[in-house]
Amino acid sequence: MEISQGVPDPPFLRNVGMLLTYHCQASCAHCILRAGPDRHEELKLDDARRWIRDIASYRDRYVCVLSLTGGEPFSNLDLLRSVMELAVDAGLYVSVVTNGFWASTKEAAKQLLQSLPKICFLSVSTDAYHQEYVPFDRVQNAIWAARECGIPYYVTIVTDNREDPDYRRVHSELLKSTPADEIRTGVVFPVGRALEMRDQLRFNVSEEPPREACQAASSPCIFPDGRVLGCIGPLLDLGDDQPLFLGNANETPLHEIFDRSESNVILHALRLWGPYRLFTMLRENGLGPCLPKTFVEGSTCNACYVLMAIPQVRQTLKKLAQSTDFQRQVAYARLHYLEETRMLDVAGEKVT
């Protein structure tokens, strides 16, 4: 699944994600993480305390936002409250992702959000997959409560095809209470639990990856076991042998992981040009026969995933990442397009 909606690119590392739990009241058929009621892995509070301290102190408070996700963060309110308090005490703003299951009534939803005054932003998920477990009126209650509490929010819908009647129904209902620019649409493709329904998905395909840049790669995510990935996307399924695996916070201090990520050429190429640029470079390096023949239309996440899933691609990208010319291209593109200078030394020439 991938979200895209004309949102400005976030500055690199200003936002860091933290997955609180794999537990969720829902077992949505599209879930990348395969979250559900039978999953009980969650963030340890001692780890959260240590990592949040490291995040907040990195480069003199460079990171602004801690985004709490899951699973369903509201499924363990004690943990959610504790982690939020740690983050706010450390000077971080807090955003939270939720499916709104807790909003049984408008007043109950409002009271719960009022009991969590540290929330600065709420991301609410709903679609045909979620509605099998969370009634739409609860999502409406959560939206109403967020507005009443003055909490900015947006709503995410996912679908395999924008012409799908269920998608159009949910989108139409949301427009009655939510402005269009606060609704984001995601593309479902075969990854995570959605692998089990690959034959049912009706997405459009293209012979080439989309040419859009990847916004998600600006915000690394820390998982309960300490793994740090360049995004909370489908590459989680590929383990540690892939370019967006940044390290493990149980083995390496976060400031070292973040510093290394600043010179991760493949990560920043995705931020600048998306997977299309990598696809063309791989073709030029003779990998054409082993590259995918089709991609999910409009999904940079799918293109990234199906490319990185190929061992020869991962090996070739490792070699490309060592190319001084490519390092310099990425470094100067970051400077020109994103006004980011961290890949250049003080002389403006050498890639660090």
N, C-alpha and C positions, 0 to 999 in steps of 0.2 A: 504494500500500500504506500502511496506517496501523496503528499499534499502540495498543491500549487495554486497560487491565486494572486499573482501580481503584487506580492508583498515585498517591500524593499529588502535588499540583502542585509542581514545583520552583520555587524563588524565581527571579525574572528575573535572567538573566546570571550566576548562580552557576556554571553549566555552559556551556562554549563548545565547539562541535564543530569538528573540523578534518579535512577529507578528505585522506588521504595519497595516494591513487592511484585511478585508474579501472581499473587492471588487476585481473583476477580469474581464477582457474582455471575458474570457472563462467560460463556465459552464461544465467543463469536467465530463464525466459520472463516473469517478473513484474517484473524489475529496473527501478526508476525511473530509475537512472543509466545504464542500458544498459552496465554494466560487463562486461568479458570479457577473454579472453586476447589479443585483438588491440588492446586499448586500453593505451596506455603513458604517458598524461599523468599526471604525479605532482608532488607538492609539492617545490619546490626547498628545499634545506636552509638556504640563506641567508634565504629568505623565512620559513621556519619559525622560525629564530632571532630574526628581527626581530619577527614577530607574537607569538611566545610571550613575548618580553620586554615587549611592549606589553600583552598580556593580563594578565600577572602584576603589572604595575605599576598597572593601572587601579584607580582609587579605593582606593588603599592596600591592594592585594591582595584586592579584593572577589570576583574570580572564584576558585572553589575547584578546579574539575575541568576538565580538557581531555579531551574524548572523541574518540578517534582512530577514523576510519571509512574506508570505501572504497565500491566496490571491496573488495579483500581486503588489509587492512593487513599481514598475515603474508606476503604475496607478495614483499615486499622487506624482509627482516629487518634489513638494515643501516640502511635509512631509518627503520624502526620503532624500532630501538634508539636511534638518534641523536636522533630527535624526543622519545622518552620521556625520555632523559637531559636534554635541554634543558628539558623541562617540569618534571621533578623538581628540577633545579638551581634553577629559578625559583620553587619552592615550590608547584607544582600537583600535585594527584592526577591519575592517568591511568587512563582506562577505554578498552577496546579492543573493537571489534566484529569478529567472525570467523565463517566458516562451518565452521571446524574441519578443513579439508582436511589440515592438517599433523599431525594426531593419528593416525598410521598404526598405532601400538600405544600401550597405556597408558604404558609406560615412556618411549617416545619423546616422547609428549605431556608427561609430567611433566618430563623433562629440558629440553625446550624452554621450558616455563613457568618452570622454575627458573633458566634463563639470562636470563629477562626479569623480574627481581624487582621492577621498578618498576610492574608492572601491579597496580592496586588493584581493578579490577572487569573482568569479562569478559561480553560479550553474545554468545551463540552462536545462529546462525541455522540452522534445519533445517525442511524440509517436502518435499512431493512435488517441488517445483521444484528445490530444492537437491540432493535425493537422486539426481537424474539425473546429477549430477557428483560429489557427495561422499557416500560410503556412510554409512549411519546409524551403523555401529559406530565410525566416526571421531568423530562427534559424541559418542557415549557415552564414548569415550576422553578427549575434551577435557573433558567434564563431570567425569569421574573425576579427571583430573589437576588441574583447578581446585580440587576439594575437597581433594585431597592436599596442594596447595600453599597452602591456606587463602585462596584467592581467591574472593570473593563472585561470583556469576554469576546470570544468568537466560537462559532459552532462548526464542527467538522463532519462532513458526510462523505462516505466512500461508496463507490459503485464500480462495476466492471464496464458500465456503458451508460453514458448520460441520457440515452433514450429509454432506459429501463423505466417502466411505469412506477415501480416502488421508489426509485430515486426521484423521479419527477414529483411524485406525491409528497415525499418528505420535504423536498426543497420548496414546494409550493406552500406547504403548511408552515414552514419556518419563516417564509417571507411575510406571514401575517403578523409576526412578532419581532422579527430580527431583520435589520437592514441587509441588503444584498452584500455589502462590502464586509460584513461580519460573518459571512458564510463561506467556508472553504470546502472544496471538493477534492477527494483523494481517489486515486486509481487503484483498484484491486488487481493483483496478478498472482501467479502461483508461487508463493513463498510462505514459510511458516505453516500455519494450519490450512491456508488456502491451497496448499499443494494437494490436499485431499479432494478438492472440488475443481481441479484444473479443467476437466472436461466440460464443466458447466459454465465456465466463464466466457463472456461474449465480448471481450475487449477488441478494439480494432488494432490491426498490426501495421507495421511499417518495415521497409527493408533497411532503414537506417535508424540510429538512435535519435531522439529529439536533440535539438541544438541549444536547449536552455541550460543555463548554469544551475548548479546544485546549491540551494540555500541551506539545506540541512547540515552540510559539512562544515558550516561555520560554528556549530554548537556541539562539541563532544559530549558524550554521555557516559556516566560512571554506573556500572552495574553492581549489584550486591556482592558479587564475588571479587570485586576490585578491577575487573576488566574495564578499560577505557577505550571506547570506539569513537571514530570520527563523527558518527551520527547514530541516532537510534533507529536505524533502518534495517533492511533485509540482510546486510552483510553479517549480522550477528550469526546467521546460519552457517557461515563459512569458517568459523573458528578464528584462530589467531594468525593463520598464515595468509594474510591479505593486507593490502596497503592501509586500510583504515583502522586496523588494530594498532592503537597508539601505545599500549603498555598495560601494566597491572599496578594499581595503586597500593596493593599489598606488598609489592616487591620493589617498586620505584617511587620516590616522592613525586607528588603530583606536579610540583613546579618543574621537575625534570621532564616529565611526560609532556606538559604543556610547551616547554621550551623546544623539545624535539618536534612537536607537531607544527611549530612555526616554520620548520624547514622540510616538512613532508611534501615533496614536490607533487606527488599524485593527488593528495588531498586538496592542495590549492589549485591544481589544474582543474579538478572537478568544480571547485568554487567559481573559477573563472570562466570555464568553457563547457562544463558538463561532460558527460561520457562521450559525446560525439568526437571531440578532439582526440581522446585516447583511442577511440575506434579507428579513426583515420591513421593515426600513428602506428597502430598495431598492423593495419593493412599494409602500410608502407614497409613494415619490418617483416613482411612475408607470412603473416599469420592468417591471411584471408581465408584459406580452406577450413580452419578450425573455428572461425568466428561465427556467432549466431547468424542465421539467415533472416530472421524476423525479430522485431522488438515490439513491445506493447506501445501503441501510439500515445504520445504525450507523457510518458513515464520515464523520467531520468532515473528513478530508483530501479525500475526493472532493467534498464540498459546497464546500469552499474552492476547490478547483481548477476545478470547472465554473463557479462564479460568477466567479472572477477571469479566466477565459479569455475572458469577454465584454467587448469594448472599452467598451461603454456602461456596464457595471458599474464598470470601473476608473475611468472619468471621473467617474461619480457619487460613488464612494468618495473620490476626491480632493476633491470639493466638500464632502462630509460631514465629512471630516477637518478642514476649515477652520471648521466650525461651533463657535462658542464654547460653546454649550449642550452639544453632544455631547462636546467636550473636557472640560468640567466633569463630565459624567456619568461618563466613563471614569476621570478622575482620582480622583473620590470613591469610585467602585466599587473601584478599586485599593486605596485607603486602607481601605475598609470590609471587603472580602472577603480581600484579600491582604496587608494591613498594609504597603503600599508607598506611600511619600510622594514619590517623585522627580518626579511630574508636578505637584506643588503648590509654590508658593513658600513662603517662611518664614511668610507671613501665612495660609497655608492657603486661599487663594482663587484666585489666578491660576495658570493652567496654563502650565507652562514648556516 
